[in-house]
């Protein structure tokens, strides 16, 4: 079996957005047309919150 190298802690944090720290209080969704919150409200969220909420595909340009 091949000897595998361990990933250091800094590289491990960067995998799949782990290094991104979000100190904002992210309001719950869902976001989209006909849902409790609008697409404009989703666009106004900080980028770190956008990956943590439920959003309709209609909020993304095609």
VENCOR-V957506 format. One record per pair of residues at least 6 apart in sequence whose ideal C-beta (glycine too) atoms are under 8 Angstrom apart, sorted by the first residue. I is the first residue (numbers start at 1). J is the second residue. Records with the same first field share a line. If there is no record, write none. Layout:
I: J  J
//
This chain:
7: 15
10: 19
12: 18
13: 19
17: 51
20: 48
21: 48
22: 46  48  49  52
24: 46  48  49
26: 45  46  48  49  52  53
27: 37  45  49  53
28: 53
29: 35  36  37  42  53  54  55
30: 36  37  53  54  55  56
31: 37  38  39  41  42  53  54  55  56  59
32: 38  39  42  55  56  57  58  59
33: 39  56  58
35: 56
39: 55  56  58  59
42: 50  53  55  59
43: 59
45: 53
//
